[in-house]
Structure formats: C-alpha cells, structure tokens
Amino acid sequence: MTSVRGQVFKLYFRLRNSRLPLDRPIPDQRETMDRRGARLLPMASGMVAAKVNAFGVPAEWIDAQNTRSDRAFLYLHGGGYFIGSCQSHRGFVSQIARACRSRLLLPEYRLAPEFPFPAGLMDARATYRFLLAQGYPPERITVGGESSGGGLTLALLQTLRDEEMPMPAGAVLLSPWTDLLGTGDSVSSRAKQDPWLRPAGIKIVADRYRGSTPTSHPLVSPLYGDLREFPPLLIHAGDDEILLDDSTRLASKASAAGVETTLKVWPGLWHAFHAFYPWVPEARQAHREIGEWVMLKTGAVAMKAQAEELEAKDDSISRSAHRLGRASLGGAPEPAVAPAGASGGVACQPDQAQLGELAANR
C-alpha cells in the first residue's frame, strides 16, 4: 500500500501539473528543473561532487569524501532528452551512489533540440569509454538512468554490444522511456492516475529528440531493438505511470532474449518516484534495493565473503589448539561454513553509418 506521504504528494502533483502548458519555453523548463533540483534534492551525507572532463563530455564525479571505490556507476539523467543537468540531478544521484557504494559519473550529455539524436548517445558512449580508460574493469561498472536516461542506457548497451566493446556488469533502469511512439496500453489506461506525465506530451518530446530519425529506430526507441547479450537488468516502475508498459514490455522482451531481468512495479507510485526521496519513504526503500542489486552484480558481496574467508584462515592457527582441545574432550569439531553464492525483441541493427558520422566528435 502506498504510504500516506506518497498519496499526498501524488494528489498535489496531479493538481499542479495538470495546469502547466505542455509547450512552455524550453529555457524556462531547464531553469526550473535545475533550480528545484539544487534547492530541494540534498546531497547524501558525506558525498561530494567534482568536475571532470570525460573524453570531451563535461561531467561530475560524485563519491564519498576521501574515498575511492573500486566500482563505478555511469548515470545518465532523465528529462526527456531536452532538460536536466548535473545541477538538477547531483543530489539525487548522490543517494544512488551511496546506496551502491560506487563512484558515480554524471555526464552533461548534449540535449535536444539543439543537439538531436544521436548526439546524446555519442556522449554516453564517450563517458563509458572514459571509465574504461580510468582503469575500471567492466565487471565493476554499472550503467543506468531514469526516464529518458533509462532509454539512453539501453541505446548505449546496443551500441557497446554491436561495437564489440566490453559490457558492464548490469544496468539499472528507473521508469525507462523505451517506446517514443507511445503505443503502450498504459498511456491511456493510466492517464487519470499519473500525476506527472500526460499522453499528449509524448510526441512533442519525442519529436524534439529524434530529429530526422524515425521514432521507431531501435536506438531512439530501444523497445524495438535487439536485446540479446545484454547484461542483467534491474527495472523499476510505478504502477500509476503512463509509461508503465515501457517497462513491462521491455522486461518481457529482455527475458525472451535470454537476459537476466528483474522487474519491480511499485503500487500507487508514479514516474521516476525515486527522485522524491526527501518526502516519500518508498523512494528511499528503492534506493536501498538498487544498492543491494548493484553490489551483488559488481561482485561486492562475493568480495566481502572472500575477505571474511581469508580472515578466518588467518585466524585458524590461533584457534587450532582450541579445536583440537574440544575434540580430545569429546566435543564436536567446528563446522566449516561456506558463504552462499549468487549467480549473480525485434531484431534490428543500429545505423552504424549514422553513429560513425559523429563518433569523431568524441
């Protein structure tokens, strides 16, 4: 059941957002998102941000002060491909970074309509290559994002696979926008419940991003792409969002393609509710679950178990006399305990000629 706070905020957003025009000037929308993100979404305790040039893409490192994790998270922010920045998302993603115990890279990828597809994808590719160049092994890298950032993450995975680049350990997709055609049943069935998005806005925003590329192109609408050989996917969605079917259909296609897929639909919640952690307890719970999943996929759990096993071996000499003494007195020998381990579409190739045209820019 949705928390009381969740229900109150959902009602507030529904009343407020229903009055906002869909064609507001883009600079105004960018300024509003940046200002509200900076003012309302606090950084996680002990986390700091530092600017970095990631192979030509302005970005920020976000991590715990005076520490350097051996794991990295490439986070691609949402905002319909036309708004959003480090300023709007810095506080939010710091919560994700802390939960995942990962150093997080937040790029300022180029935005539409000034820079339509595939500019943002080229920037995402460049920042992933930057992480590899920094020495992070792919099995210690997670990629992800919310909304359009989730869609961009899936386009990045298609590109990495088709270019035969090493794939990350997993991808975290929070209310991912995967079908810019807006063909999901939830676009109409959830229209009255969704407090955040409106069906009429889908085509407006999609046209800003795609430029002259067909909306059904698999790197624009990843739902229509080839999902084979993808790393494990964690997908979160709210049950009251019009883009719910973007997540459920993605999960079905990924599973059918042999991809390890974990889908969780949160009852009574809305699109990208994870960003409302100062007020909604479900958002904070979602952060914890994301952190547990990422640590499992990047080997953190296995590394901890291995360290404990080595510590036990180091201490075995001091305890051997105790064990022998118990055995000589008729006591049962101490059992050896091994930590439990965890194992942890439509065929359509990307337009490599189009990607290659801008690859030189990054």
Secondary structure, 3 states (H helix, E strand, C coil): CCCHHHHHHHHHHHHHHCCCCCCCCHHHHHHHHHHHHHHHCCCCCCEEEEEEEECCEEEEEEEECCCCCCCEEEEECCCCCCCCCHHHHHHHHHHHHHHHCCEEEEECCCCCCCCCCCHHHHHHHHHHHHHHHCCCCHHHEEEEEECHHHHHHHHHHHHHHHCCCCCCCEEEEECCCCCCCCCCCHHHHCCCCCCCCCCHHHHHHHHHHHCCCCCCCCCCCHHHCCCCCCCCEEEEEECCCCCHHHHHHHHHHHHHCCCCEEEEEECCCCCCHHHHCCCCHHHHHHHHHHHHHHHHHCCHHHHHHHHHHHHHHHCHHHHHHHHHHHHHCCCCCCCCCCCCCCCCCCCCCCCHHHHHHHHCCC
